[in-house]
Amino acid sequence: MIVGVPRESFPGERRVALVPAVIPGLTKAGFGVALEAGAGAEAGYPDAEYAAKGARILPGRAEVFRAADIVVQVLCHGSNDKTGAADLPLLRRDQVLIGFLRPLGTLETIEDIAGRGVTSFAVELMPRTTRAQSMDALSSMATICGYKAVVIAADTLPRIFPMLTTAAGTITPGRVLVIGAGVAGLQAIATARRLGAVASAYDLRPAAREQVQSLGGRFVELPLEARDAEDASGYARAQDESFYQRQRELLARVVADSDVVITAAVVPGKKSPALVTREMVAGMAPGSVIVDLAAERGGNCELTRAGERIVEHGVTIIGWFNLASSVPYHASQMYARNVGAFLLHLVQGGSLQMNRDDEIVRDTLLTHRGKLVNPRVREFFSLPALEDQPTGGTG
């Protein structure tokens, strides 16, 4: 099977779906790789490195789609709302598409892909299990985002992070608060600690306490009890507005005492909960920084403007998104390892395995033979369950 790697077309996107290092493993398993010329250049991977590992370099995007049995991208149509639709005419029936598809975004984009007869797999639906860990691209990119958020905050803050004892006296360490201790939040804690800051974190999921403390962070205790705090995949569940109102009241003092606040509270498929109000921002010291990792879905800070950096009440609020693309070399490396492992799982003996009893296949398969077939996504959009879902066999 030929795996096609087109250049990412989303404006400013610098990642690439496969890196040269993963090609020998794919070749050994019977895959061929066709790469659009220059696809890896902005991530630091020149064409010559791909060619040296056995990839075929094709001059244009259309040639890659024509040659490929499987197309792998970082941002496919759905997650790429700027230029992704231009790829639809290049897709053909029974071709396989793998990448970020934003399956809980809009039904129209999923129907666009289904209408092409494409068998698509959404990597953000990968189950968070030990068996699927090596394929979990969403966690990989969240790790990059958590790291980068702290680096941006440290560069913006008019103070330094570590405690220093100097001839001019002792400088106290910076105080970083992380709201939302998922993968991104935990990496933010670890990075802040490595830079010498005092890190604290809050999460409504009780299980997060031990993870925060294991990284040397202080877990913020609030006299609040969330109902059904997390779903079966380990993601936080949305709560009612009265819960969030009380949460904001209790967090106000903690936010005011922080030099940096990094918010990473995201509920899949839902608008991000507003956890930091304009009044809370006004209560922070001038020069403080908020990095809102939930900006793309509305933001955890009431004043966040998606894609922008603004100053309100003397506090810098950063709502940039797609932060993983700002570290393209290692983000691409991690993504490629995840996708490479997924490809080796999906294709065995030269055939695509469509065993719906396999939770990895069942959970990530989005469209097949002209239909939206993912049970979770159909339920999200209030669509009736499909009858006669096949189990076992190949596609």
N, C-alpha and C positions, 0 to 999 in steps of 0.2 A: 504494500500500500504506500502511496505517495502522500507525505504530509506537506502541505503548503503553508508557507509563512509569509503573508503579505506585510508590507510596511504599515505601521499603525497610522491611521489617518485623522484621528481626533486632534484638534488644534493644540499644540504644545505637548502632545504625548511623545515621550522619548523612550519608552520601554519597547521590548521586542519579545515575541512569544516563545521563541527558542533561542538558546545560546549555543555556540559551537561545542561546548563541553558535553552536552547531552546527546549530540548526534551519534557518536560511536555506539552508545548503548542502544539507540533506536535502529541503527544500521544492523547491528548484531541480531536484533529481533526480527529483521526482515523488512524494515521500513526504508523508504527513500525519502529524502528531504529536498524540497524545492523552495528556494528563498527569493523573494523579490529583491533586486539589487538595492543595496543601501538600507535594508530593513533594520539592521542592527547598528548602523553607524552612530546614531545619536546616543546609544546606550554604551558605546565604547567597544563594539564588536564589528570590525571591518569585514567586508565580503571575503577577503583573502583567508581569514581564519575559518570561516564556514567552508570554503572550498577545500581547505587543507584537511578538514574533517570528513569530506565526502559529500557535502551538499552541492546541489546544482543551483547556480545563480541564474535567474531569469530576469529579462530586462524590464518587464512591466507587470502590473497588478493583474490584468486580465489573463496573462499567461500563467501566473501562479494558480489562479482559480481554475483554469482549464485543466492544468496538469494534476491538480490535487484530488485525491480521494477523501482526504481529511484536511480541513482548513483550521488552523489554530491561530487565534488572535488573543490579544489582551482585552481590548474593548470592541466587542461585536456590535452590530446593530441592536439597539436596545439600551446598552450602556453608553454607546456613542450616539448621542442625540443631535450631533452637529453634522457629521458626514457619513454616518453608518448606513443610511438608506441607499447610498450610491453603490454599496456592495450587493444589494438584493438581486439586480439583474445578472450578476456574475455567478450567483449560486445556482446549482442545478439539483434536480430530483435525486434523492438517495445519497447525495453528498453529506458528509459529516462535518458539523461545525462545533468547535469547542472554544469556550472563552467566557468572559463576563458578559452576561446577556440581560441583566437586571430583570429577572423574571417576575418580581413583585412590583414592577414599575407600571407600565401601561399595557393593557391587553392588546392594543392595536399592533405594537411592535412584535409581539409574540405571534400574532396572527399573520403578520407580514412574512415572518420566517417559515411558519407552518405552510403558508401558501406556496412557498417555493419547493415544497416536498422534501425539505432538508431534515435530517436527523440531527438535532442540536442537543448539546449538553451544556448546562449552565454550571460553571465551576463554583459559583457562590452558594449553590445548593448542596455542596459536598457535606455528607454527614460528619459531625465532629466525634469520630470514634477512633480508637487506636488503630484499627485496620486502615482507615482512610487518612490518617494523619499526614502521610507523605504526599498526599494529593491535595491538601487543604490550602488552596491558593488564597482564599479570603483571609485566613489567619496570617499567611506570609505577608500579604500586603498591609494588613493591620499592624503587624510588627514594625514594618518600615515607617508607617504613618506615626506610630507612637514615638519612635525614636526621633523622627524629623520634627515633630511638634515641639519637643523639648529643646532641640538645637535652635529652632527658630525663636522660641521664647527666650533662651539664654542670650541670643544675639540681639534681641530687641530690648530686653530689660536693662535699665540704666544702672544696674547693680551687678555684682558678680555672684555666682552660685556658691562657691565653697567658702568655708570659714578660713580666714588667713590670719596668722599671727605675725605682725610685721613691726618694724621699728616705729611705725606711725600708729601702732596700736592694733587691737584685734578687730577684724571685720567679721560680723556675724553672718552665718550662712543664709542663703535665700530659702524661702518657704514656698514649696510647690504643692498645690492641691490638685488632685486628679479626680474628676467626677465621672464614674463609669469605669470599673476595673475589669473590662474585658481584655482581649488580646492587646489592643492598642493601648489601653490604659495601663496595663501591667508593664508593657515595654516602656511607657513614659515614666513610670515609677522607677524602673531599673536604670534608665538613662539619667534621670534627675539625680538619683543617688550616686551614680558614677561621676557626675559632675560636681558632687559635693553638697547638693542641696538637701534640706530636710523635706522629705516627701510624705504627704498624707493622702489618703484616698477614701472616697465614699462610694458605695454601691448598695443598691437595695437588696441584692442577693446575699444572703448570709454566708454562702459558700465562698464568697470572695475574700472574706476576712483573712483566712489562713494564707491565701495566695499573696495578698498584700503584705502581710507580716513576714512571709518567707523572703520577700525582696528587701526587707528592712524598712518598709513603709509603716506609717501609723494608720490604723483603720479608724475612720471617724464613726463614732457610734451616735446614732440618732434614735430617740424614743419613738420609732415608727415601725410598724409591721406591715410589709407588703403581702398582698394576697396572691398566691401563685406567682412568686417572684420570677421564676424562670420556666422556660418551656423544656421539652424533651431534648432539644439540641443544645441547651445551656445558655440560650439567649434570654435577656431580660424581657419580661412581659410588660405591656403597657398597663398603667394603673389609671384610676379615675382622677378627675381634676382635684377633688378634695384632698387626695393623697399628695399630689404634686404641690398644692398650695401649702400644706403643712410642712412638706419637705423644704420648700423654699424659705419658709420662716426660720426653720432650724438651721439651714445652711448659711444664712446671711452672715452670722458672726464668723464662721469658719472662712468664708470667702473674703470678708473684710480683713482678716489677719494674714492673708496670703499675698505673696508678691506675684506669683504666677498661678493661674487657674487653667487647667487643660480639661476640656469637657469631651467625653467620648461615650455619651449615653445614647445608644441607637437601638431602636426597636425595629427589626426587619419588616419592611413593607409599610411602616407607619411614619407619620411626621414625628420628628425628634421632639421629645418633651422639653418644654421651656423650664430650665432649672435655675438660671441666673437672670434675675430681673434687672431693669434699668436702675432701680433703687439700690440693688446690691452692687452694681457697678459703681454707682456714685459713692458708695461707702468704702471703696478700695482706695489705697494710697495712690497719689499721682505717680505715674511712671509704671504702674502695675500692668501686667499683660494677661490677656485671655486668648488662648488658642482653641478655637471651636472646631473639633474634628467632626462634628455632626452638621456642619454648615450646609452641606449639599441637600440635606433633608429638612431644612428649616432652621436648624441650629438649636443648641441647648441654651444659648444666651439670647435674651430678648432683643438685643441691639445688633446682633451679628448680621452682616450683609454678605451673602454668599459670593465667594470669589474675591472679596475685597479686604483691605486692611484699613481700619478707621480708628479715630481717636474720639472717645466720648468721656467726659468728666475726667480728662487727663489719663484715661486708661486706654491702652492700645488693644483693639479687638481684631483678631486675625481670623478670617473666615475662608481662607484658601482651601481648596479641595484638590483631589488627585495628587496628594503629597508624595505618594509612592513614585510617581513619575519624576520627581525631583532628585531621586536617588536611583537613576535608571540602570546603572551597572549591576548592583546587587539585587535590586528589585526584579530585574529581568532574570538574573541567575536563579533566584528563588522560585519565581513563577515557572521558569522552564523546567526546573526539577519537579515541581508539582505536576505540570502538564505531561512531562515525560513519563512519570510514574503512572499517571492516569491512562496514557496511551498504551502502555505495556499491560495494564489491567484490562482495558477494553478490547484490544485486538490480540487474539491468540490463534496461532496456526494460520495466519493470513486472513482471518474472518473476524468481523465485528461481533462481539458477544452481547446479546440483548437479553440476558437472563434477568427478568424482573424480580426474581427471588433474591438477587444480589442487591443489597441495600445501596451500594455505591451507584450501580446502574439505575436502579429505580428512583433514587432521590435526585440524581442529576439530569436524567433524561427529560428534556423539556418538550420537544416536538418530534413526531415520527409519522411518516406516511400521511402528511397533510393535516395532522391534528395536534392540538395541545394535549399531551398525554400525562403530564405530571400531576398526580393526585393533590399534592399540597397546593400547587399553583391554581388548579381548577377550583379547589375549595376557597382559596383566597379571593378569586374573582366571582364566587357564587355560581359556578358552572356545575351542571349535573355530572356525577361520576360516569366515566366511560364503562360500558359493558364489555365483557369478553376481553379483558386485558390479558395479552399473552404472557406466559411465563416460560422461561427456558428458551433454548435455541439461539440462533444467530440472526443478525439482521441482514 
